[in-house]
Amino acid sequence: LLDVLTGLKFNVTQIPVDKWKIAGKNDNDVISLIKSVAGIKVKRVIFGYGKISGYEQDKGTIIVKVTGFVKVVDIDSKEILLSADKTKSALGSNVSAALSAAFHKLGEDLGKEIADKLR
């Protein structure tokens, strides 16, 4: 996601927020926490999650399915500018390779959707 947006000239940075402080929280609580950590330099925030949603093994090949969900929010108005969810699958000779490929594809697709809809 970050690679796609950066490659398309979006000014993107990661904000260090402990995932356990936002897990299960409502949008307003998440936005307030991020705003307190990021300060005034941030105009929009992307937050969400990715998870493993499926796993199969067929002979020597591992098939992994991952799902991701993101929201893009205007930090001042707290308006949700975009909500997106995607699912991607990938093959690999081992679990690590399949997971890496699937999450990479997921990030690319989510990044492209954000860029396409928020330019």
All heavy atoms as an XYZ file, in Angstrom:
901
protein
N       0.821     -1.175      0.000
C       0.000      0.000      0.000
C       0.870      1.244      0.000
O       0.689      2.124     -0.827
C      -0.933     -0.044      1.228
C      -2.024      0.990      1.287
C      -3.275      0.373      1.850
C      -1.623      2.159      2.107
N       1.823      1.310      0.913
C       2.706      2.478      0.982
C       3.553      2.617     -0.273
O       3.744      3.730     -0.771
C       3.607      2.390      2.213
C       2.920      2.515      3.563
C       3.917      2.281      4.690
C       2.253      3.861      3.714
N       4.061      1.506     -0.786
C       4.881      1.558     -2.000
C       4.088      2.102     -3.183
O       4.591      2.920     -3.956
C       5.429      0.170     -2.347
C       6.475     -0.314     -1.370
O       7.029      0.517     -0.623
O       6.741     -1.529     -1.350
N       2.845      1.663     -3.329
C       2.012      2.124     -4.435
C       1.752      3.617     -4.301
O       1.933      4.384     -5.248
C       0.672      1.355     -4.481
C      -0.314      2.020     -5.447
C       0.908     -0.089     -4.889
N       1.324      4.057     -3.125
C       1.003      5.472     -2.937
C       2.239      6.361     -3.081
O       2.180      7.418     -3.707
C       0.330      5.685     -1.580
C      -1.058      5.047     -1.446
C      -1.585      5.211     -0.028
C      -2.029      5.614     -2.459
N       3.354      5.936     -2.525
C       4.588      6.702     -2.658
C       5.017      6.771     -4.124
O       5.427      7.824     -4.605
C       5.710      6.081     -1.803
O       5.277      6.045     -0.445
C       6.984      6.876     -1.892
N       4.906      5.661     -4.828
C       5.256      5.621     -6.242
C       4.391      6.540     -7.091
O       4.817      7.016     -8.141
N       3.177      6.802     -6.635
C       2.264      7.705     -7.347
C       2.337      9.129     -6.812
O       1.460      9.937     -7.058
C       0.832      7.166     -7.254
C       0.599      5.849     -7.992
C      -0.773      5.274     -7.666
C       0.758      6.043     -9.501
N       3.407      9.415     -6.071
C       3.720     10.768     -5.575
C       2.808     11.261     -4.447
O       2.717     12.458     -4.206
C       3.720     11.790     -6.721
C       4.604     11.414     -7.887
C       6.042     11.264     -7.475
C       6.910     10.917     -8.693
N       8.059     10.137     -8.369
N       2.140     10.337     -3.755
C       1.433     10.723     -2.542
C       2.483     10.906     -1.451
O       3.468     10.164     -1.394
C       0.444      9.637     -2.105
C      -0.853      9.631     -2.861
C      -0.922      9.130     -4.160
C      -2.010     10.126     -2.283
C      -2.121      9.108     -4.862
C      -3.212     10.116     -2.973
C      -3.266      9.610     -4.267
N       2.300     11.875     -0.594
C       3.201     12.102      0.530
C       2.705     11.240      1.697
O       1.715     11.582      2.340
C       3.214     13.583      0.908
C       4.211     13.882      1.997
O       5.019     13.043      2.368
N       4.156     15.086      2.517
N       3.361     10.107      1.922
C       2.891      9.111      2.875
C       3.963      8.841      3.927
O       5.143      8.737      3.607
C       2.558      7.781      2.162
C       2.013      6.765      3.130
C       1.573      8.017      1.026
N       3.528      8.716      5.171
C       4.442      8.334      6.247
C       3.707      7.421      7.216
O       2.475      7.473      7.317
C       4.988      9.580      6.980
O       5.992      9.171      7.899
C       3.898     10.308      7.735
N       4.442      6.576      7.885
C       3.838      5.710      8.891
C       3.828      6.427     10.229
O       4.794      7.100     10.588
C       4.604      4.400      9.014
C       4.423      3.512      7.806
C       5.119      2.170      7.973
O       6.257      2.112      8.419
N       4.445      1.117      7.612
N       2.740      6.240     10.952
C       2.606      6.826     12.282
C       2.659      5.677     13.284
O       1.889      4.721     13.173
C       1.272      7.589     12.409
C       1.217      8.700     11.369
C       1.112      8.151     13.815
C      -0.145      9.339     11.228
N       3.567      5.761     14.259
C       3.709      4.648     15.213
C       2.556      4.610     16.227
O       2.511      5.386     17.170
C       5.038      4.955     15.914
C       5.170      6.444     15.825
C       4.508      6.839     14.526
N       1.604      3.718     15.970
C       0.475      3.531     16.875
C       0.415      2.050     17.240
O       0.421      1.194     16.355
C      -0.852      3.978     16.224
C      -2.026      3.693     17.128
C      -0.801      5.450     15.860
N       0.347      1.767     18.506
C       0.257      0.384     18.981
C      -1.075     -0.214     18.529
O      -2.143      0.312     18.842
C       0.357      0.366     20.511
C       0.340     -1.029     21.094
O       0.049     -2.006     20.373
O       0.599     -1.147     22.307
N      -1.004     -1.309     17.772
C      -2.225     -1.918     17.233
C      -3.214     -2.305     18.330
O      -4.422     -2.302     18.111
C      -1.897     -3.124     16.363
C      -1.262     -4.274     17.111
C      -0.876     -5.385     16.180
C      -0.111     -6.451     16.930
N       0.476     -7.426     16.048
N      -2.718     -2.609     19.508
C      -3.616     -3.016     20.589
C      -4.390     -1.832     21.166
O      -5.410     -2.011     21.814
C      -2.839     -3.741     21.685
C      -2.199     -4.984     21.134
C      -0.867     -5.217     20.980
C      -2.858     -6.141     20.610
N      -0.656     -6.442     20.392
C      -1.869     -7.035     20.161
C      -4.193     -6.511     20.468
C      -2.167     -8.265     19.593
C      -4.489     -7.741     19.893
C      -3.486     -8.605     19.470
N      -3.909     -0.618     20.902
C      -4.632      0.565     21.376
C      -5.794      0.934     20.453
O      -6.680      1.675     20.851
C      -3.682      1.762     21.502
C      -2.714      1.612     22.655
C      -1.899      2.871     22.836
C      -0.991      2.717     24.046
N      -0.188      3.909     24.272
N      -5.783      0.409     19.221
C      -6.874      0.740     18.306
C      -7.763     -0.456     17.978
O      -8.865     -0.274     17.467
C      -6.354      1.384     16.998
C      -5.447      0.445     16.219
C      -5.657      2.693     17.303
C      -5.057      0.970     14.847
N      -7.305     -1.656     18.286
C      -8.093     -2.855     17.982
C      -9.441     -2.799     18.705
O      -9.512     -2.565     19.907
C      -7.330     -4.107     18.396
N     -10.511     -2.956     17.948
C     -11.847     -2.981     18.526
C     -12.440     -1.616     18.857
O     -13.564     -1.537     19.335
N     -11.703     -0.563     18.600
C     -12.186      0.796     18.910
C     -13.050      1.316     17.762
O     -12.902      0.904     16.622
C     -11.010      1.759     19.117
C     -10.051      1.354     20.201
C     -10.633      1.617     21.556
C      -9.563      1.350     22.607
N     -10.070      1.243     23.919
N     -13.918      2.281     18.070
C     -14.708      2.897     17.013
C     -13.843      3.901     16.251
O     -12.765      4.281     16.694
C     -15.995      3.530     17.564
C     -15.729      4.727     18.456
O     -14.927      5.604     18.142
N     -16.422      4.774     19.574
N     -14.340      4.329     15.095
C     -13.563      5.209     14.221
C     -13.120      6.486     14.921
O     -11.975      6.913     14.786
C     -14.364      5.574     12.969
C     -14.547      4.402     12.024
O     -13.886      3.366     12.218
O     -15.355      4.530     11.089
N     -14.020      7.132     15.649
C     -13.675      8.395     16.312
C     -12.547      8.220     17.319
O     -11.665      9.073     17.426
C     -14.898      9.013     16.991
C     -15.839      9.651     15.992
O     -15.431     10.073     14.915
N     -17.110      9.698     16.337
N     -12.559      7.114     18.065
C     -11.489      6.855     19.027
C     -10.157      6.621     18.318
O      -9.111      7.105     18.749
C     -11.815      5.652     19.914
C     -12.936      5.930     20.903
O     -13.268      7.118     21.121
O     -13.486      4.956     21.458
N     -10.202      5.876     17.216
C      -8.982      5.609     16.443
C      -8.422      6.911     15.878
O      -7.228      7.197     15.994
C      -9.250      4.594     15.305
C      -8.042      4.471     14.385
C      -9.632      3.237     15.871
N      -9.295      7.724     15.295
C      -8.861      8.991     14.703
C      -8.280      9.913     15.766
O      -7.232     10.536     15.565
C     -10.029      9.666     13.964
C     -10.451      8.788     12.778
C      -9.646     11.061     13.485
C     -11.824      9.112     12.223
N      -8.926      9.994     16.922
C      -8.417     10.848     18.005
C      -7.046     10.394     18.472
O      -6.153     11.217     18.693
C      -9.393     10.851     19.183
O     -10.600     11.457     18.812
N      -6.852      9.097     18.616
C      -5.549      8.573     19.038
C      -4.485      8.880     17.995
O      -3.399      9.361     18.335
C      -5.631      7.069     19.289
C      -4.306      6.398     19.642
C      -3.760      6.934     20.961
C      -4.457      4.897     19.707
N      -4.801      8.630     16.733
C      -3.829      8.906     15.676
C      -3.499     10.390     15.621
O      -2.344     10.773     15.481
C      -4.349      8.394     14.316
C      -4.394      6.860     14.325
C      -3.474      8.897     13.170
C      -5.089      6.243     13.134
N      -4.509     11.229     15.756
C      -4.293     12.676     15.725
C      -3.383     13.115     16.866
O      -2.496     13.957     16.681
C      -5.629     13.408     15.799
C      -5.528     14.883     15.554
C      -6.914     15.514     15.478
C      -6.817     16.988     15.175
N      -8.132     17.609     15.019
N      -3.551     12.527     18.035
C      -2.701     12.901     19.174
C      -1.252     12.477     18.968
O      -0.332     13.147     19.419
C      -3.253     12.310     20.475
O      -3.057     10.918     20.526
N      -1.045     11.379     18.272
C       0.307     10.893     18.001
C       0.943     11.660     16.837
O       2.111     12.037     16.887
C       0.293      9.376     17.689
C       1.653      8.904     17.230
C      -0.164      8.584     18.908
N       0.150     11.925     15.790
C       0.681     12.532     14.571
C       0.842     14.036     14.671
O       1.686     14.611     14.000
C      -0.236     12.202     13.400
N       0.030     14.672     15.465
C       0.084     16.128     15.550
C      -0.614     16.778     14.374
O      -1.407     16.154     13.676
N      -0.289     18.025     14.127
C      -1.000     18.797     13.102
C      -0.478     18.584     11.683
O      -1.051     19.081     10.731
C      -0.970     20.308     13.431
C       0.486     20.797     13.490
C      -1.716     20.613     14.698
C       0.619     22.288     13.597
N       0.598     17.837     11.530
C       1.207     17.683     10.208
C       0.437     16.739      9.281
O       0.712     16.671      8.101
C       2.644     17.198     10.349
C       2.759     15.830     11.005
C       4.188     15.417     11.208
C       4.211     14.078     11.940
N       5.528     13.621     12.205
N      -0.537     16.031      9.793
C      -1.253     15.030      9.011
C      -2.644     15.532      8.646
O      -3.364     16.033      9.502
C      -1.361     13.708      9.813
C      -2.205     12.700      9.083
C       0.017     13.148     10.103
N      -3.004     15.391      7.362
C      -4.323     15.817      6.904
C      -5.280     14.649      6.729
O      -6.458     14.760      7.001
C      -4.199     16.576      5.587
C      -3.452     17.877      5.735
C      -3.372     18.615      4.427
C      -2.582     19.897      4.641
N      -2.434     20.658      3.433
N      -4.740     13.533      6.245
C      -5.547     12.326      6.033
C      -4.854     11.142      6.689
O      -3.635     11.092      6.746
C      -5.708     12.026      4.550
C      -6.515     13.038      3.797
C      -6.576     12.651      2.338
N      -7.418     13.567      1.583
C      -7.526     13.544      0.277
N      -6.852     12.656     -0.430
N      -8.300     14.401     -0.351
N      -5.663     10.200      7.117
C      -5.132      9.004      7.767
C      -5.737      7.772      7.102
O      -6.926      7.750      6.795
C      -5.478      8.998      9.272
C      -5.061      7.703      9.921
C      -4.852     10.166      9.976
N      -4.884      6.784      6.897
C      -5.338      5.474      6.419
C      -5.147      4.501      7.571
O      -4.057      4.415      8.134
C      -4.500      4.991      5.222
C      -4.558      5.991      4.074
C      -4.967      3.604      4.771
C      -3.541      5.713      2.973
N      -6.203      3.799      7.931
C      -6.043      2.756      8.940
C      -6.922      1.567      8.580
O      -7.878      1.687      7.825
C      -6.353      3.272     10.352
C      -7.778      3.702     10.594
C      -8.713      2.813     11.086
C      -8.173      5.008     10.347
C     -10.014      3.210     11.319
C      -9.469      5.425     10.577
C     -10.399      4.518     11.062
N      -6.544      0.419      9.098
C      -7.299     -0.789      8.805
C      -6.549     -2.015      9.270
O      -5.704     -1.933     10.160
N      -6.852     -3.131      8.639
C      -6.216     -4.381      9.048
C      -6.121     -5.341      7.871
O      -6.798     -5.189      6.861
C      -7.013     -5.049     10.176
C      -8.413     -5.475      9.768
C      -8.633     -6.702      9.158
C      -9.498     -4.644      9.977
C      -9.908     -7.092      8.764
C     -10.772     -5.019      9.593
C     -10.967     -6.250      8.988
O     -12.224     -6.631      8.599
N      -5.269     -6.308      8.036
C      -5.159     -7.428      7.110
C      -5.164     -8.705      7.921
O      -4.667     -8.723      9.048
N      -5.746     -9.757      7.368
C      -5.781    -11.026      8.101
C      -5.758    -12.194      7.126
O      -6.103    -12.055      5.953
C      -7.025    -11.102      8.987
C      -8.327    -11.178      8.225
C      -9.517    -11.271      9.157
C     -10.812    -11.427      8.362
N     -11.959    -11.609      9.229
N      -5.342    -13.323      7.629
C      -5.368    -14.562      6.857
C      -6.808    -15.075      6.900
O      -7.374    -15.246      7.975
C      -4.412    -15.606      7.450
C      -2.983    -15.062      7.458
C      -4.503    -16.920      6.679
C      -2.012    -15.891      8.279
N      -7.386    -15.294      5.722
C      -8.776    -15.745      5.695
C      -8.945    -17.137      5.092
O     -10.057    -17.654      5.033
C      -9.646    -14.725      4.945
O      -9.115    -14.431      3.680
N      -7.849    -17.728      4.655
C      -7.937    -19.078      4.124
C      -6.559    -19.682      3.902
O      -5.578    -18.965      3.732
N      -6.521    -21.006      3.926
C      -5.253    -21.716      3.771
C      -5.551    -23.101      3.213
O      -6.454    -23.791      3.702
C      -4.558    -21.838      5.130
C      -3.374    -22.756      5.142
C      -2.117    -22.291      4.809
C      -3.502    -24.094      5.495
C      -1.007    -23.135      4.818
C      -2.411    -24.941      5.505
C      -1.166    -24.454      5.167
O      -0.082    -25.286      5.165
N      -4.831    -23.495      2.164
C      -4.955    -24.838      1.600
C      -3.578    -25.341      1.226
O      -2.683    -24.547      0.935
C      -5.788    -24.827      0.312
C      -7.233    -24.483      0.459
C      -7.921    -24.454     -0.905
O      -7.656    -25.347     -1.736
O      -8.702    -23.525     -1.123
N      -3.449    -26.642      1.226
C      -2.216    -27.238      0.732
C      -2.602    -28.270     -0.315
O      -3.434    -29.149     -0.060
C      -1.432    -27.888      1.861
C      -0.089    -28.382      1.401
C       0.816    -28.771      2.553
O       0.448    -28.649      3.715
N       2.000    -29.235      2.232
N      -2.030    -28.120     -1.498
C      -2.307    -29.047     -2.584
C      -0.973    -29.586     -3.079
O      -0.211    -28.861     -3.729
C      -3.066    -28.341     -3.706
C      -3.462    -29.294     -4.823
O      -3.585    -30.508     -4.573
O      -3.652    -28.803     -5.958
N      -0.687    -30.809     -2.714
C       0.601    -31.434     -3.018
C       1.706    -30.574     -2.409
O       1.716    -30.339     -1.236
C       0.751    -31.691     -4.508
C      -0.305    -32.626     -5.047
C      -0.182    -32.845     -6.522
C      -1.356    -33.708     -6.974
N      -1.507    -33.768     -8.391
N       2.605    -30.029     -3.210
C       3.699    -29.243     -2.660
C       3.445    -27.739     -2.670
O       4.346    -26.954     -2.403
N       2.221    -27.356     -2.994
C       1.922    -25.935     -3.120
C       1.001    -25.471     -1.993
O       0.009    -26.130     -1.681
C       1.241    -25.649     -4.482
O       2.102    -26.097     -5.530
C       0.964    -24.170     -4.660
N       1.325    -24.337     -1.432
C       0.504    -23.704     -0.394
C      -0.315    -22.600     -1.062
O       0.220    -21.796     -1.829
C       1.383    -23.079      0.711
C       2.361    -24.100      1.289
C       0.534    -22.425      1.776
C       1.734    -25.220      2.045
N      -1.596    -22.550     -0.764
C      -2.476    -21.497     -1.266
C      -3.009    -20.735     -0.052
O      -3.620    -21.325      0.837
C      -3.647    -22.074     -2.073
C      -3.131    -22.958     -3.206
C      -4.534    -20.949     -2.602
C      -4.177    -23.867     -3.808
N      -2.739    -19.450     -0.025
C      -3.162    -18.612      1.101
C      -4.092    -17.521      0.581
O      -3.859    -16.942     -0.474
C      -1.932    -17.967      1.794
C      -2.368    -16.994      2.867
C      -1.039    -19.032      2.384
N      -5.153    -17.271      1.332
C      -6.069    -16.175      1.012
C      -6.013    -15.175      2.163
O      -6.063    -15.562      3.334
C      -7.492    -16.706      0.832
C      -8.482    -15.635      0.431
C      -9.787    -16.167     -0.152
C     -10.633    -16.914      0.806
N     -11.983    -17.202      0.290
N      -5.871    -13.889      1.822
C      -5.824    -12.830      2.830
C      -6.898    -11.787      2.508
O      -7.272    -11.597      1.349
C      -4.437    -12.164      2.920
C      -3.384    -13.167      3.363
C      -4.029    -11.522      1.607
N      -7.379    -11.151      3.546
C      -8.398    -10.117      3.418
C      -7.914     -8.866      4.125
O      -7.302     -8.949      5.191
C      -9.717    -10.600      4.061
O     -10.118    -11.804      3.411
C     -10.819     -9.558      3.924
N      -8.185     -7.728      3.524
C      -7.800     -6.461      4.143
C      -8.920     -5.449      4.040
O      -9.749     -5.498      3.121
N      -8.951     -4.542      4.993
C      -9.953     -3.485      5.044
C      -9.263     -2.206      5.476
O      -8.499     -2.218      6.445
C     -11.052     -3.848      6.037
C     -12.089     -2.778      6.194
C     -13.064     -2.591      5.230
C     -12.074     -1.944      7.290
C     -14.007     -1.592      5.364
C     -13.018     -0.941      7.435
C     -13.987     -0.765      6.469
N      -9.483     -1.128      4.751
C      -8.908      0.161      5.124
C      -9.958      1.259      5.034
O     -10.927      1.151      4.281
C      -7.689      0.560      4.249
C      -6.527     -0.387      4.443
C      -8.061      0.664      2.790
N      -9.711      2.298      5.811
C     -10.492      3.524      5.736
C      -9.511      4.668      5.571
O      -8.431      4.656      6.152
C     -11.302      3.749      7.011
C     -12.464      2.805      7.166
C     -13.299      3.135      8.385
C     -14.444      2.147      8.490
N     -15.306      2.433      9.634
N      -9.916      5.650      4.773
C      -9.159      6.889      4.646
C     -10.040      7.979      5.232
O     -11.203      8.119      4.860
C      -8.822      7.210      3.177
C      -8.008      8.494      3.096
C      -8.087      6.053      2.522
N      -9.457      8.741      6.171
C     -10.236      9.708      6.925
C      -9.559     11.069      6.898
O      -8.334     11.165      7.013
C     -10.367      9.232      8.404
C     -11.136     10.234      9.240
C     -11.017      7.866      8.466
N     -10.358     12.119      6.740
C      -9.867     13.481      6.922
C      -9.727     13.675      8.428
O     -10.699     13.543      9.176
C     -10.866     14.487      6.348
C     -10.397     15.911      6.540
O     -10.450     16.401      7.699
O      -9.986     16.531      5.550
N      -8.521     13.949      8.877
C      -8.252     13.942     10.317
C      -8.941     15.084     11.063
O      -9.318     14.930     12.217
C      -6.735     13.918     10.599
C      -6.459     13.475     12.031
C      -6.097     15.258     10.366
C      -5.601     12.291     12.130
N      -9.146     16.221     10.406
C      -9.795     17.345     11.087
C     -11.310     17.193     11.167
O     -11.903     17.346     12.229
C      -9.425     18.666     10.408
C      -7.972     19.036     10.632
O      -7.438     18.715     11.721
O      -7.360     19.623      9.731
N     -11.938     16.875     10.050
C     -13.395     16.766     10.034
C     -13.882     15.387     10.486
O     -15.062     15.210     10.769
C     -13.933     17.040      8.630
O     -13.583     15.989      7.744
N     -12.985     14.407     10.502
C     -13.290     13.004     10.809
C     -14.215     12.370      9.769
O     -14.810     11.335      9.999
C     -13.851     12.842     12.223
C     -12.869     13.250     13.303
C     -13.398     12.953     14.683
C     -12.381     13.346     15.734
N     -12.836     13.063     17.073
N     -14.287     12.994      8.588
C     -15.086     12.454      7.498
C     -14.370     11.254      6.887
O     -13.172     11.317      6.588
C     -15.294     13.520      6.428
C     -16.040     13.007      5.211
C     -16.089     14.003      4.064
O     -15.560     15.130      4.193
O     -16.648     13.632      3.020
N     -15.100     10.167      6.693
C     -14.541      8.989      6.040
C     -14.594      9.232      4.535
O     -15.666      9.357      3.954
C     -15.300      7.710      6.422
C     -15.139      7.459      7.921
C     -14.801      6.523      5.601
C     -15.978      6.342      8.467
N     -13.433      9.351      3.920
C     -13.328      9.645      2.500
C     -13.437      8.395      1.640
O     -13.851      8.457      0.491
C     -12.003     10.358      2.216
C     -11.750     11.629      3.026
C     -10.336     12.134      2.801
C     -12.774     12.698      2.681
N     -13.040      7.257      2.215
C     -13.054      6.005      1.465
C     -13.013      4.832      2.437
O     -12.264      4.870      3.418
C     -11.831      5.930      0.537
C     -11.604      4.622     -0.213
C     -12.638      4.449     -1.317
C     -10.208      4.576     -0.801
N     -13.809      3.830      2.159
C     -13.712      2.532      2.827
C     -13.510      1.498      1.732
O     -14.216      1.535      0.718
C     -14.990      2.190      3.589
O     -15.171      3.031      4.693
N     -12.563      0.616      1.920
C     -12.285     -0.392      0.891
C     -11.922     -1.710      1.540
O     -11.240     -1.737      2.571
C     -11.134      0.078      0.008
N     -12.395     -2.783      0.939
C     -11.966     -4.110      1.389
C     -11.669     -4.961      0.160
O     -12.291     -4.809     -0.885
C     -13.012     -4.768      2.292
C     -14.331     -4.992      1.601
O     -15.044     -3.996      1.338
O     -14.651     -6.150      1.313
N     -10.674     -5.801      0.309
C     -10.215     -6.656     -0.785
C      -9.812     -8.009     -0.218
O      -9.437     -8.118      0.950
C      -8.980     -6.061     -1.470
C      -9.165     -4.700     -2.096
C      -9.754     -4.825     -3.462
C      -9.840     -3.437     -4.088
N     -10.664     -3.445     -5.268
N      -9.854     -9.003     -1.089
C      -9.350    -10.336     -0.757
C      -8.425    -10.771     -1.891
O      -8.743    -10.568     -3.064
C     -10.509    -11.334     -0.601
O     -11.356    -10.896      0.461
C     -10.002    -12.728     -0.296
N      -7.302    -11.328     -1.531
C      -6.323    -11.796     -2.508
C      -5.819    -13.174     -2.117
O      -5.715    -13.497     -0.932
C      -5.126    -10.841     -2.581
C      -5.438     -9.553     -3.266
C      -5.648     -9.815     -4.735
C      -6.319     -8.683     -5.435
N      -6.754     -9.020     -6.758
N      -5.463    -13.950     -3.128
C      -4.876    -15.278     -2.918
C      -3.520    -15.336     -3.585
O      -3.268    -14.617     -4.555
C      -5.768    -16.365     -3.515
O      -7.016    -16.393     -2.875
N      -2.675    -16.206     -3.058
C      -1.359    -16.404     -3.668
C      -0.894    -17.826     -3.412
O      -1.273    -18.454     -2.418
C      -0.352    -15.406     -3.116
N      -0.051    -18.283     -4.317
C       0.561    -19.608     -4.216
C       2.000    -19.464     -3.764
O       2.644    -18.455     -4.054
C       0.568    -20.301     -5.584
C      -0.750    -20.422     -6.327
C      -0.499    -20.971     -7.729
C      -1.703    -21.314     -5.575
N       2.491    -20.466     -3.079
C       3.892    -20.479     -2.695
C       4.344    -21.892     -2.399
O       3.532    -22.781     -2.171
N       5.645    -22.069     -2.392
C       6.190    -23.389     -2.075
C       6.221    -23.619     -0.568
O       6.387    -24.740     -0.111
C       7.599    -23.544     -2.663
O       8.445    -22.511     -2.173
N       6.053    -22.524      0.194
C       5.947    -22.634      1.644
C       4.992    -21.538      2.146
O       4.626    -20.628      1.399
C       7.325    -22.551      2.318
C       8.032    -21.252      1.998
O       7.506    -20.162      2.238
N       9.241    -21.344      1.454
N       4.591    -21.644      3.387
C       3.612    -20.710      3.954
C       4.125    -19.283      3.925
O       3.401    -18.348      3.560
C       3.235    -21.128      5.395
C       2.345    -20.078      6.036
C       2.550    -22.481      5.407
N       5.382    -19.088      4.275
C       5.952    -17.745      4.323
C       5.914    -17.075      2.955
O       5.523    -15.902      2.829
C       7.389    -17.817      4.843
O       7.959    -16.537      4.895
N       6.281    -17.781      1.914
C       6.276    -17.220      0.562
C       4.857    -16.901      0.103
O       4.613    -15.850     -0.499
C       6.949    -18.188     -0.410
N       3.926    -17.800      0.389
C       2.535    -17.574     -0.016
C       1.939    -16.378      0.719
O       1.262    -15.538      0.118
C       1.702    -18.828      0.240
N       2.198    -16.279      2.013
C       1.694    -15.135      2.797
C       2.280    -13.823      2.307
O       1.565    -12.829      2.135
C       2.012    -15.312      4.283
C       1.098    -16.218      5.075
C       1.656    -16.436      6.477
C      -0.302    -15.646      5.145
N       3.569    -13.813      2.082
C       4.230    -12.601      1.614
C       3.647    -12.140      0.277
O       3.332    -10.960      0.094
C       5.732    -12.858      1.483
O       6.392    -11.713      1.012
N       3.468    -13.061     -0.640
C       2.913    -12.722     -1.954
C       1.468    -12.240     -1.838
O       1.078    -11.260     -2.482
C       3.003    -13.931     -2.890
N       0.667    -12.904     -1.021
C      -0.743    -12.532     -0.882
C      -0.891    -11.148     -0.253
O      -1.668    -10.317     -0.741
C      -1.488    -13.581     -0.058
N      -0.149    -10.880      0.817
C      -0.243     -9.563      1.453
C       0.319     -8.463      0.543
O      -0.188     -7.343      0.539
C       0.440     -9.548      2.816
C      -0.441    -10.095      3.918
C      -0.095    -11.251      4.594
C      -1.612     -9.447      4.277
C      -0.906    -11.755      5.605
C      -2.427     -9.936      5.279
C      -2.075    -11.098      5.948
N       1.329     -8.790     -0.236
C       1.869     -7.816     -1.186
C       0.806     -7.439     -2.225
O       0.588     -6.257     -2.511
C       3.125     -8.360     -1.863
C       3.778     -7.391     -2.785
N       4.571     -6.358     -2.342
C       3.711     -7.279     -4.131
C       4.977     -5.648     -3.374
N       4.467     -6.190     -4.477
N       0.140     -8.445     -2.804
C      -0.935     -8.197     -3.773
C      -2.062     -7.386     -3.139
O      -2.618     -6.482     -3.767
C      -1.509     -9.527     -4.288
C      -0.630    -10.285     -5.226
C      -1.362    -11.568     -5.625
C      -0.535    -12.472     -6.491
N      -1.276    -13.704     -6.857
N      -2.412     -7.725     -1.911
C      -3.479     -7.013     -1.189
C      -3.126     -5.541     -1.018
O      -3.931     -4.653     -1.305
C      -3.712     -7.671      0.170
C      -4.770     -7.044      1.062
C      -6.149     -7.154      0.434
C      -4.750     -7.722      2.433
N      -1.913     -5.273     -0.583
C      -1.469     -3.888     -0.403
C      -1.462     -3.115     -1.708
O      -1.872     -1.946     -1.750
N      -1.017     -3.754     -2.776
C      -1.020     -3.098     -4.085
C      -2.434     -2.715     -4.504
O      -2.688     -1.597     -4.948
C      -0.413     -4.011     -5.148
C       1.087     -4.069     -5.145
C       1.629     -4.918     -6.286
O       0.883     -5.779     -6.831
O       2.797     -4.723     -6.636
N      -3.367     -3.651     -4.380
C      -4.743     -3.378     -4.798
C      -5.398     -2.291     -3.952
O      -6.090     -1.418     -4.481
C      -5.590     -4.650     -4.735
C      -5.407     -5.535     -5.956
O      -4.522     -5.253     -6.779
O      -6.180     -6.502     -6.087
N      -5.188     -2.339     -2.649
C      -5.758     -1.304     -1.783
C      -5.132      0.055     -2.082
O      -5.833      1.074     -2.135
C      -5.593     -1.679     -0.308
C      -6.493     -2.823      0.171
C      -6.056     -3.302      1.557
C      -7.952     -2.409      0.178
N      -3.822      0.079     -2.295
C      -3.146      1.327     -2.627
C      -3.655      1.920     -3.931
O      -3.892      3.126     -4.041
N      -3.855      1.080     -4.943
C      -4.371      1.554     -6.234
C      -5.779      2.108     -6.099
O      -6.114      3.124     -6.698
C      -4.333      0.434     -7.270
C      -2.934      0.104     -7.753
C      -2.938     -1.091     -8.690
C      -1.514     -1.486     -9.056
N      -1.465     -2.741     -9.822
N      -6.610      1.443     -5.307
C      -7.978      1.943     -5.119
C      -7.986      3.301     -4.412
O      -8.713      4.208     -4.800
C      -8.828      0.943     -4.331
C     -10.258      1.411     -4.198
C     -11.232      0.350     -3.719
O     -10.904     -0.849     -3.773
O     -12.331      0.739     -3.303
N      -7.164      3.431     -3.399
C      -7.051      4.734     -2.693
C      -6.602      5.809     -3.670
O      -7.181      6.892     -3.738
C      -6.091      4.626     -1.495
C      -6.709      3.753     -0.402
C      -5.741      6.009     -0.960
C      -5.743      3.346      0.695
N      -5.565      5.520     -4.442
C      -5.034      6.511     -5.382
C      -6.062      6.883     -6.441
O      -6.248      8.054     -6.758
C      -3.765      5.965     -6.036
N      -6.744      5.886     -6.991
C      -7.728      6.143     -8.037
C      -8.881      7.001     -7.548
O      -9.385      7.854     -8.286
C      -8.290      4.827     -8.593
C      -7.299      4.058     -9.436
O      -6.254      4.643     -9.821
O      -7.533      2.855     -9.680
N      -9.303      6.793     -6.327
C     -10.494      7.484     -5.833
C     -10.214      8.785     -5.098
O     -11.114      9.598     -4.900
C     -11.296      6.552     -4.937
C     -11.877      5.390     -5.747
C     -12.798      4.519     -4.970
C     -13.377      3.456     -5.900
N     -14.099      2.428     -5.177
N      -8.936      9.021     -4.715
C      -8.648     10.209     -3.911
C      -7.604     11.135     -4.529
O      -7.001     11.937     -3.832
C      -8.214      9.801     -2.505
C      -9.279      9.103     -1.683
C      -8.730      8.697     -0.332
C     -10.514      9.963     -1.520
N      -7.380     11.045     -5.788
C      -6.430     11.967     -6.452
C      -7.003     13.346     -6.490
O      -8.116     13.626     -6.650
C      -6.139     11.512     -7.866
C      -5.079     10.468     -7.886
C      -4.674     10.266     -9.341
N      -4.118      8.962     -9.448
C      -2.843      8.743     -9.754
N      -2.052      9.729     -9.982
N      -2.383      7.530     -9.858
